[in-house]
Amino acid sequence: MSATDHPAAPIVEPTPAELVRSVLAAARSLTLTTEAHRVDLVGLHSLETPGRLLLNVPAESHVGAEIVRAPGGDLAASLEFTDVAPVSVPDRVRARVLLGGRLSVDRPGASAEALCFATATAELRHEGRRYEPTMDELAAAEPDPLAATEAELLIHLADAHGDAVELLAQLVDRRFLLGVTRVDPLRLDRYGVVLRLRRAGGHRDVRLPFPTPLRNPAHAVLQMRALLAQGQACARRSRR
């Protein structure tokens, strides 16, 4: 018998605004697009607020010169962030975030490569659906407490603790495990862990909720232990 055989409270997922904030908090790269240029930036941006990002654009990209020539000293632009699963699985892109806004020189006297992006719109593409959280919703949402460390934690779970992943799989409804050839950890956030169930014809993602949402990164250890204890209990019952 699995934990999902019993009636349970609805599983809580991150809201679109929370997902956007988490993707922005964890991102190390982005794609900047203006009318005349498209530039990939790796490690060259910082996030002050959801509505204001600072970019260091290489001089050879000519984006700075494009801004200088623009009427009013700013121009329409978009930023795209791609959230990729740190664990090697099929279809690794978990979400995409597209920000629309205006690009300008950061401050008077700054170089043409030190730019400020003022966000006006946000779009999230996640699990085949599109969401458009408002700027007020983004300002009110908090990035996930594990956003900065999730990749390291998931890789460690997948590479060094296959036994733990097997225990977590004990909590999945047995109907979903038919034909499954491999189980991988796909996501870890304040609300729980998501497993990817792989089979010959495709895959299915299943969320295992924590008993209570995480308060901080240190709380993740206690919540993972609680899930693993549930998995051990299910494994013992299945052997009877």
N, C-alpha and C positions, 0 to 999 in steps of 0.2 A: 504494500500500500504506500502510495506517495503522499506528500503533504498536500498536494493539490486535489486529492480525493475528498477532502473535507471542505465544507463551505468556508469561504474566507472573505475578508474585506476586499473591496476593489483595489487593484494594484495601482499605486500612484506612480506616474511618470513625470519627468521634468517637463515644465511648460515650454512652449516655443521660445518665450523670452529668456527663460533660464538656459535653454540649450544654446541660444545665440550668445549670451554672456559667457557661457563656458567655452564655446568654440573660440571666441575672441580672446579669452584669458589664456588659453592653452596654445594658440597659434604661434608658430615660429616663422611662417611665411604667408605671403598673400600675392594676389595678382592685381595690379593697378591698371585700369583702363581709362583712357581719355579719348577724345575724338580722333587724335592723331597717333597715339602711342599705346602700347601694351607692354607692361614691365612686370617681371616676376621679382619680388623682393624677399630675400631670405635673411632674417635676423636684422632687419633695417626698419622696424617700426616699434612704436610703443603706444599703449592704450592709456589715455588719461581718464576718460569717461566713455560710455558707449557712444556719446555724440561727438567725441573729439579724439582723433588719432594723429600722432606725429610720425612722419615718414622721412627717411633719409634716402633720397633718390639719387643714384649715380649720375654724375654730370653727363656721361655719354648717352644717357637715355633721352636727353633733350626735353624732358617734361618740364623742367624749370623754365627753359626758354619759351615753351608753349604758354606757360602761365604769365610770364612777363608780357607776352604779346596779346594776351586775352583782355578784352574790355573789362575794366573794373578790377583787374589783377587777380581774378579767380576764374575757374572753369569747372564745368560739370565733369564728374568722374565717378567711377565705381570701384569698389574693392571686393574681391572675391576670396573667401577663405574656405579651404577644404579640410574637413575632419576625417582623417584616415585612421582606421583601426591599427593600433600598434602591433597586434598579433597577425601573423600571416594567415589570412582566410580569403576565400573567394568574395568578390564584391566588397573590397575593403573600405570604400567610401561610405562613411556613416551619415554624413550630413554636409551640406554646403550652405554657406552664409554669403549673401550678396548685399552690400551696403551701397546706397546711392547718396550722393551729396556734392559738396563743392570743395575744390582743392585750391589752396592759396599758399603763398610764402608764409612761414610760421609767424614771423613778426617783422616789423620794419627793420631793415638793416641786415636781416639774416641772409645767408646765401640762398641762391635759387634752388639748391638741392635740399634744404631744410623746409619741409612742407607740412601744412596742417590740413587734415581732412575733416570737414564738418559734416556729420551724418544727418541726412534728412529722412531716409527710408531704410527699412531692413526687410530682407526676405530670407526665410529659412526653407530649405528643401531637405525633407527628412522622411525616410521610409515611403517614398513615392508620393508624398503630399507636399503642398506649398503653404507656408504660413507667412503672415505679414504682421509681426508684433509692432505696436506703436512705440514711439520714442518714450512715452510715459511708462509703458509696460517694461521697456528695457531698463529705464532708470530705476524702477521699483524692484526689479529682479536682481538676484545675487548670483554670481558665478558659482559653480559647484565647488565645494571645499576640496575636492580631489582633482580639480581641473589640471593643476600644475604637475601632479604626481601620478595621475591615472596611467599614463603610458608605461612608466617604470613598474608600477604595481601589477598591471596586466601581464607584461612580459615575464615578470618573475613568477606569477601564478602559473602561466602557461608552460614555462620552461623548467621550473624547479619543483612544481607541486601538481603533477598530473594526478596524484592520488586525491588531492583536494578537489580538483575538477570532477573526478569520478563521483565523489561524495555529493557535490552540488547537483550533479545530474540525477541523483536519487530523488531530488525534490521536484523533478519535472514530471508532469502528467504522463503516465506510461503510454497513452495513446500517441503522444508526440514523439516517442522514442522508437516507434516501429520503423525499421529500415535505416536507422541512424548508424553511420559508420564512424563518425568522429564528433566530439564535443569540444568547443573552444570557448574561452572567455572573450566576449566581444566588447563589453562596456562595464565600467564601474563608476557609480556616482552615489550621491547622497541617499538615493532611494533603494539601491540594491545592485545586484550584478546581473548582466544580461549574458546568456549563453547562446552560442550559435550551434544549432544541431544540423550537421551536414549529412546528406544522403545522396545517393546516386542521381536523383532527379532534381536536386536543388538544396535548399536549406530553409530553416525556420529559426527565428530568434525568440527566445523565451526569457522573460524577466523573473528573477527570484527576489522578492522584496526583503529588505532588512526589517527586523521587528519594529524599529523606529528609524526615521531619517537621521543621517549623520549630522552631528553638530560641528565636527572638525575632523581633520585627517586622522588624529589619534584614535578617534571613536571607531574608525573603520576596522581596526583589529578586533575589537570586542564584537562588532556586528558580524564580521566574517566568521568568528568562532561560533556565534549563535547559529548561523546558517549551517556550518559544518556539523555541529552537534545534531541539528535536525536531520541532516543527511545520514549521519551514522545511525540514528534511531530508525530511519526508514530502511537502511540496509539490513539492520538486524531483524526487523519485522519481515522483510522479504525472504530471509533465509529460513524462517520457521516453517 
